[in-house]
Amino acid sequence: MTQTHLLDQPARNFYKPLISVLVLFALIGIVSSLNQDDWVAYSLHQISTVAAIAGLLLVIHQFRARLISTIMASAFVVIHMIGAAYLYSYVPYNEVVLSLTGFNIDQSFGFERNMYDRLVHFSYGLLLYPLMSDAYRSLYKIAGLALVWAVLMTNMAGSMLYEVIEWQIGVNFSEGSAKNYNGQQGDIWDAQKDMLIALVGGGLGALIPRFRQAKNQ
């Protein structure tokens, strides 16, 4: 009989550690709210944070999300909150890495814009894949390619919805707040690239369990 790994246990069996995660979210939110110049753009970003945390708690409670799924989804929320603190376009990732290691990410890869938002979209696909899988397994009792297809379609639908919301904010809010929220940085194909990289992250999320299964066989 194969023993179930600790990280494969339902996350709701570990509610006390999850409280610590919620406290971490709250602390990050408080710190990131300090010295904000554009409260409209910042608040819009944090609305999606609240929605993500609410969705995370719902899936944990209702659909027997695994602990590993919860950890990965929580990591995504933290990555998003860091982006929100700097309105995405101004996250000093290159400066931090350069000061710590001497490695210039932007120069080495030829980046001409702040690429943190790409990391967040990639993380959306990769880090939320396990949580979406748990929800579909619980709701529809599906597995295999049907599960992969359902999760990736949800990934694409979520990406599309987010880009539509960005478009509406760009149309209906002030030019400064819309620019700060969208983080387009002059790239006319920003929405399409964001959706593609989220799908790439989701595809990688689908492949990792297959590698794990092949390794265990």
Buried (B, 14 or more C-beta within 10 A) or exposed (E): EEEEEEBEBBBBEBEEEBEEBEEBBEEBBEEBBEEBEBEBBBBBBBEBBEEBBEBBBEBBEEBBBBBBBBBBBBBBBBBBBBBBBBBBBEBEBBEEBBEEEEEEBBEEEEEEBBBBBBBBBBBBBBBBBBBBBBBBBBEEEBEEEEBBEBBBEBBBEBBEEBBEBBEEBBEEBEEEBBBBBBBBBEEEEBBEEBBBBBBBBBBEBBEEBEEEEEEEE
